[in-house]
Amino acid sequence: MDGFNPQGPLAFTVESLAQESMRFQAKLRAGLDTLRQVEDVDYGATTREEVWRDGKTVMYRFRGDRAATARVPLLIVYALVNRPYMVDLQADKSIVRGLLERGEDVYILDWGYPDRSDRYLELEDYIQRYIGGAVDHLRHEYRLDAVNVLGICQGGAFSLCYSALNPDKVHNLITMVTPVDFHTGDNMLANWTRGLDVDLFVDTLGNVPADVMNWCYLTLKPWRLFVQKYVGLVDLLDDRKALEDFLRMEKWIFDSPDQVGEAFRQFVKQFYQGNGFVKGGIDIGGRAVDLRNIDMPVLNIYAEQDHLVPPDASRALADLVGTDDYSELSFKGGHIGIYVSSRAQREVPGAIHDWLTQRAR
């Protein structure tokens, strides 16, 4: 055949094809045995206890193997679109565990699973009522004027709003993979959402079904998320631990709550479409959000290969906050890798702890 190089990178023979076929069949046979041994995977590596509740929203305190030495507690605020146990997925993939090992006193908000009775909750409920209620509980329990807040993804946007509206109650603010400029050119999700008739969407659906949201996220990288990872699964089928890790991640991906209709409408209009952090116009319960009111120290952590929150969308925060103590941490990974990769376990908890320690008083 003209142009064919039998020694080239795509060269193959009948024998090599037969060997690959036999290897593939052996993997499948081993996988059947492995799957019989695997039970329903669980998540959450760290003991936790409920300390505060308002409706379906619960605040938990994590308990590590050592007593906390930090004087100021750290409240983690996660996004609404996924469950917050991503930060404590399993023993060797837990940002929470890394923070506890360094002496931090860690709490987390769990939004629960909204139903039709929550249809008319607004952003004010999530930001002022739920985050505010949890913060006030911690302030009362610790007899402090302010606590530390770590906001992640959409929870970071909520934390920015809360901190701008209540700057005296936040001691230090950390944002992780948090969208700030929603109109960067490389933000595919924001570009899609900008043309959405969100009024028609919410008026028709009420609460937004989790399956609709998951479909949108998966189609941002269809080859990787619909095909490639499941083809790669074959290589894991004879490794029980690797298979359990894979299934645990899949469980998290598809364990998504529905989105409250009214809050979704407000978030899309004011953030995705209006780009309110940059252009102004974010209104929470009749109060304007101005990031210049954020005068506490800020650490902004972003992921360099993040396809959901591109680096430029996060780095925009530097020019908007009012604090003189602003720091950035660039992580070599993606939106999920920043929680669960081995690099994340080595780098992220230590960086957060060191930054907080330098600002302890």
C-alpha positions as CSV (number, residue, x, y, z in Angstrom):
1,M,0.0,0.0,0.0
2,D,1.4,3.4,-1.0
3,G,2.5,5.4,1.9
4,F,2.0,2.7,4.5
5,N,4.9,2.2,6.9
6,P,4.7,-1.1,8.7
7,Q,7.1,0.2,11.4
8,G,5.1,3.4,12.0
9,P,3.2,4.4,15.1
10,L,-0.1,2.9,13.8
11,A,1.4,-0.3,12.4
12,F,-0.3,-3.5,13.4
13,T,-0.3,-7.2,12.4
14,V,-2.8,-10.0,12.6
15,E,-0.8,-11.4,15.6
16,S,-0.9,-8.0,17.5
17,L,-4.6,-7.7,16.9
18,A,-5.2,-11.2,18.2
19,Q,-3.1,-10.5,21.3
20,E,-5.0,-7.3,21.9
21,S,-8.4,-9.0,21.5
22,M,-7.3,-11.7,24.0
23,R,-6.1,-9.1,26.5
24,F,-9.4,-7.3,26.2
25,Q,-11.4,-10.5,26.8
26,A,-9.2,-11.3,29.8
27,K,-9.9,-7.9,31.2
28,L,-13.7,-8.4,30.8
29,R,-13.6,-11.8,32.4
30,A,-11.6,-10.4,35.4
31,G,-14.0,-7.5,35.5
32,L,-17.0,-9.8,36.0
33,D,-15.3,-11.3,39.0
34,T,-14.3,-7.9,40.4
35,L,-17.9,-6.5,40.0
36,R,-19.2,-9.4,42.0
37,Q,-17.0,-8.4,44.9
38,V,-17.8,-4.7,44.8
39,E,-20.7,-3.5,46.9
40,D,-22.4,-0.2,46.8
41,V,-19.6,2.4,47.2
42,D,-19.9,4.9,50.1
43,Y,-18.4,8.3,50.4
44,G,-17.2,10.6,53.1
45,A,-14.0,9.7,54.9
46,T,-14.3,11.9,58.0
47,T,-16.6,11.7,61.0
48,R,-19.0,14.6,61.1
49,E,-21.8,15.8,63.3
50,E,-24.8,18.1,62.7
51,V,-24.5,21.3,64.7
52,W,-27.1,23.6,63.0
53,R,-30.1,23.3,60.7
54,D,-32.5,25.5,58.9
55,G,-35.1,23.6,56.8
56,K,-33.2,21.3,54.5
57,T,-29.9,23.1,55.0
58,V,-27.6,21.5,57.5
59,M,-24.2,22.6,58.9
60,Y,-21.8,19.8,59.9
61,R,-18.7,19.9,61.9
62,F,-15.9,17.5,60.9
63,R,-14.0,15.6,63.6
64,G,-10.4,14.6,62.8
65,D,-7.9,12.4,64.6
66,R,-6.4,15.4,66.4
67,A,-8.0,18.3,68.2
68,A,-8.3,21.5,66.2
69,T,-5.7,24.2,67.1
70,A,-7.1,27.0,64.9
71,R,-8.8,29.6,66.9
72,V,-11.2,30.7,64.1
73,P,-13.4,28.0,62.5
74,L,-13.5,27.5,58.7
75,L,-16.9,27.2,57.0
76,I,-17.0,25.5,53.6
77,V,-19.7,26.7,51.3
78,Y,-20.3,24.5,48.3
79,A,-22.3,24.9,45.1
80,L,-25.9,24.0,44.7
81,V,-25.5,21.9,41.6
82,N,-23.6,19.0,43.2
83,R,-23.3,17.4,46.6
84,P,-20.6,18.8,48.9
85,Y,-19.0,15.5,49.8
86,M,-16.5,16.0,46.9
87,V,-14.3,17.7,49.4
88,D,-14.3,14.6,51.5
89,L,-14.8,11.8,49.0
90,Q,-12.6,9.1,50.5
91,A,-9.6,8.8,52.8
92,D,-6.9,9.5,50.2
93,K,-9.0,12.1,48.4
94,S,-10.1,14.5,51.0
95,I,-9.3,18.2,51.2
96,V,-11.2,18.2,54.5
97,R,-8.9,15.6,56.0
98,G,-5.8,17.5,54.9
99,L,-7.1,20.6,56.7
100,L,-8.0,18.7,59.8
101,E,-4.5,17.1,60.0
102,R,-3.1,20.6,60.0
103,G,-5.3,21.7,62.9
104,E,-8.1,23.6,61.1
105,D,-11.5,23.5,62.6
106,V,-13.7,22.7,59.6
107,Y,-17.5,23.0,59.1
108,I,-19.5,22.5,55.9
109,L,-23.0,23.6,54.7
110,D,-25.1,20.8,53.1
111,W,-28.0,22.3,51.1
112,G,-29.9,19.0,50.9
113,Y,-32.3,18.1,48.2
114,P,-34.8,20.8,47.3
115,D,-38.4,19.8,46.4
116,R,-41.4,21.6,45.1
117,S,-42.0,23.3,48.5
118,D,-38.7,25.1,47.9
119,R,-39.7,26.4,44.5
120,Y,-39.8,30.1,45.4
121,L,-36.6,30.3,47.5
122,E,-34.5,33.2,46.4
123,L,-30.8,34.0,46.4
124,E,-31.4,36.0,49.5
125,D,-32.5,32.8,51.3
126,Y,-29.3,31.0,50.4
127,I,-26.9,33.9,51.0
128,Q,-28.4,35.8,53.9
129,R,-30.6,33.2,55.6
130,Y,-28.6,30.0,55.3
131,I,-25.0,31.2,55.0
132,G,-25.8,34.0,57.4
133,G,-27.5,31.7,59.8
134,A,-24.5,29.3,59.9
135,V,-22.0,32.1,60.3
136,D,-24.0,33.7,63.1
137,H,-24.2,30.3,64.8
138,L,-20.4,29.9,64.7
139,R,-19.9,33.5,65.8
140,H,-22.1,32.8,68.8
141,E,-20.5,29.4,69.7
142,Y,-16.9,30.7,69.4
143,R,-17.7,34.2,70.8
144,L,-16.1,35.8,67.7
145,D,-17.0,38.7,65.6
146,A,-16.1,36.9,62.4
147,V,-15.2,33.5,61.0
148,N,-13.2,32.1,58.0
149,V,-15.2,31.2,54.9
150,L,-14.1,28.9,52.0
151,G,-16.4,29.2,49.0
152,I,-16.2,26.7,46.2
153,C,-17.5,27.2,42.6
154,Q,-21.0,28.6,42.8
155,G,-20.6,28.6,46.6
156,G,-17.7,30.9,46.1
157,A,-19.9,33.3,44.3
158,F,-22.4,33.1,47.1
159,S,-19.5,33.7,49.6
160,L,-18.4,36.8,47.7
161,C,-21.9,38.2,47.9
162,Y,-22.2,37.3,51.6
163,S,-18.8,38.9,52.4
164,A,-19.6,42.0,50.5
165,L,-22.9,42.4,52.3
166,N,-21.5,41.4,55.7
167,P,-17.8,42.3,55.7
168,D,-17.6,42.5,59.5
169,K,-18.6,38.8,59.9
170,V,-15.9,37.3,57.6
171,H,-12.4,37.2,59.1
172,N,-10.6,35.6,56.0
173,L,-12.2,34.7,52.7
174,I,-11.0,31.9,50.4
175,T,-12.5,31.3,47.0
176,M,-11.8,28.1,45.0
177,V,-12.6,27.6,41.3
178,T,-15.1,30.5,41.7
179,P,-16.6,32.3,38.6
180,V,-16.3,36.1,38.9
181,D,-16.2,37.4,35.3
182,F,-19.0,35.4,33.5
183,H,-18.3,36.9,30.1
184,T,-14.8,35.6,29.3
185,G,-14.6,34.3,25.8
186,D,-13.5,30.8,26.8
187,N,-16.4,30.2,29.1
188,M,-18.6,27.8,27.0
189,L,-21.2,27.3,29.7
190,A,-21.6,31.1,30.2
191,N,-21.9,31.5,26.4
192,W,-24.6,28.9,26.2
193,T,-26.5,30.4,29.2
194,R,-26.4,34.0,27.9
195,G,-29.0,33.2,25.2
196,L,-31.3,31.2,27.5
197,D,-34.9,32.5,28.0
198,V,-34.6,31.8,31.7
199,D,-38.1,33.1,32.4
200,L,-39.7,30.7,30.0
201,F,-37.4,27.9,31.2
202,V,-38.3,28.3,34.9
203,D,-41.9,29.1,34.4
204,T,-42.3,25.9,32.4
205,L,-40.2,23.6,34.6
206,G,-40.5,25.1,38.1
207,N,-37.5,23.6,39.8
208,V,-34.8,22.6,37.2
209,P,-34.3,18.9,37.1
210,A,-30.9,17.6,38.0
211,D,-30.8,15.5,34.8
212,V,-31.1,18.6,32.7
213,M,-28.2,20.2,34.5
214,N,-26.0,17.1,34.3
215,W,-26.7,16.8,30.6
216,C,-25.5,20.4,30.1
217,Y,-22.2,19.8,32.0
218,L,-21.5,16.5,30.2
219,T,-22.0,17.9,26.8
220,L,-19.3,20.5,27.4
221,K,-16.8,17.7,26.8
222,P,-18.8,14.9,25.1
223,W,-15.9,12.8,23.9
224,R,-14.2,12.8,27.2
225,L,-17.2,12.3,29.4
226,F,-19.5,10.1,27.2
227,V,-16.9,7.9,25.5
228,Q,-13.3,8.1,26.6
229,K,-13.7,7.5,30.3
230,Y,-15.9,4.4,29.8
231,V,-13.5,2.9,27.2
232,G,-10.7,3.5,29.8
233,L,-12.8,1.8,32.4
234,V,-11.8,-1.6,30.8
235,D,-8.3,-1.1,32.1
236,L,-9.6,-0.8,35.6
237,L,-11.9,-3.8,35.7
238,D,-9.4,-6.2,37.3
239,D,-8.4,-3.7,40.0
240,R,-11.0,-3.6,42.7
241,K,-9.8,-0.4,44.4
242,A,-9.5,1.5,41.1
243,L,-13.0,0.3,40.1
244,E,-14.4,1.4,43.5
245,D,-12.8,4.8,43.0
246,F,-14.3,5.1,39.6
247,L,-17.8,4.2,40.8
248,R,-17.5,6.6,43.7
249,M,-16.8,9.4,41.4
250,E,-19.6,8.4,39.1
251,K,-22.0,8.3,42.1
252,W,-21.0,11.9,42.9
253,I,-21.5,13.1,39.3
254,F,-25.0,11.8,39.1
255,D,-26.0,12.5,42.7
256,S,-27.2,16.0,41.8
257,P,-30.1,17.9,43.5
258,D,-32.7,19.7,41.5
259,Q,-32.2,23.5,41.3
260,V,-34.7,25.7,43.0
261,G,-36.5,27.6,40.3
262,E,-36.5,31.2,41.5
263,A,-32.9,31.1,42.8
264,F,-31.9,29.6,39.4
265,R,-33.7,32.4,37.6
266,Q,-32.0,35.1,39.6
267,F,-28.5,33.5,39.4
268,V,-28.7,33.1,35.6
269,K,-30.0,36.6,35.0
270,Q,-27.7,38.5,37.4
271,F,-24.5,36.5,37.1
272,Y,-24.4,34.6,33.8
273,Q,-26.3,37.0,31.7
274,G,-25.8,40.3,33.5
275,N,-22.2,39.6,34.6
276,G,-23.1,41.4,37.8
277,F,-19.8,41.2,39.7
278,V,-18.0,43.0,36.8
279,K,-20.8,45.3,35.6
280,G,-22.9,45.7,38.7
281,G,-26.5,44.9,39.1
282,I,-26.5,42.0,41.6
283,D,-29.3,42.5,44.0
284,I,-29.7,40.3,47.1
285,G,-32.9,41.1,49.0
286,G,-32.9,44.7,47.9
287,R,-29.2,45.3,48.7
288,A,-26.6,45.9,46.0
289,V,-23.5,43.7,46.0
290,D,-20.3,45.7,45.6
291,L,-17.1,43.6,45.8
292,R,-15.2,46.7,46.9
293,N,-16.8,46.2,50.3
294,I,-14.7,43.0,50.7
295,D,-11.9,44.4,52.9
296,M,-10.8,41.2,54.6
297,P,-7.9,39.1,53.3
298,V,-8.8,37.1,50.2
299,L,-7.1,34.0,48.8
300,N,-8.3,33.1,45.3
301,I,-7.5,29.5,44.1
302,Y,-8.1,28.6,40.5
303,A,-7.4,25.6,38.3
304,E,-5.3,26.1,35.1
305,Q,-7.2,23.4,33.1
306,D,-10.7,24.3,34.4
307,H,-13.3,24.0,31.6
308,L,-16.2,25.1,33.8
309,V,-14.5,28.1,35.5
310,P,-11.6,29.2,33.2
311,P,-8.7,30.9,35.0
312,D,-9.5,34.3,33.5
313,A,-13.0,34.1,34.9
314,S,-11.6,33.6,38.4
315,R,-8.6,35.9,38.2
316,A,-10.9,38.9,37.5
317,L,-11.5,39.0,41.3
318,A,-8.2,40.8,41.8
319,D,-9.4,44.0,40.3
320,L,-12.8,44.1,42.0
321,V,-12.2,43.5,45.7
322,G,-11.5,46.3,48.1
323,T,-8.9,44.5,50.2
324,D,-5.2,45.3,50.1
325,D,-4.4,41.7,51.1
326,Y,-5.2,39.7,48.0
327,S,-3.4,36.5,47.0
328,E,-3.8,34.0,44.2
329,L,-2.9,30.3,44.0
330,S,-2.7,28.6,40.6
331,F,-3.3,24.9,40.6
332,K,-2.1,22.6,37.8
333,G,-5.3,20.6,37.2
334,G,-9.0,20.8,36.4
335,H,-12.2,21.6,38.1
336,I,-12.5,18.2,39.7
337,G,-8.8,17.4,40.0
338,I,-8.4,20.3,42.5
339,Y,-10.3,18.2,45.0
340,V,-9.4,14.6,44.3
341,S,-6.0,14.4,42.6
342,S,-2.9,13.3,44.4
343,R,-1.4,16.7,43.6
344,A,-4.4,18.4,45.2
345,Q,-3.9,16.4,48.5
346,R,-0.2,17.5,48.5
347,E,-0.7,21.2,47.7
348,V,-4.2,22.6,48.5
349,P,-4.8,21.9,52.2
350,G,-1.3,23.0,53.1
351,A,-1.5,26.2,51.1
352,I,-4.9,27.1,52.7
353,H,-3.6,26.3,56.2
354,D,-0.4,28.3,55.7
355,W,-2.3,31.3,54.4
356,L,-4.7,31.2,57.2
357,T,-2.0,30.8,59.8
358,Q,-0.2,33.9,58.5
359,R,-3.4,35.9,59.1
360,A,-4.4,34.5,62.4
361,R,-4.9,36.9,65.2
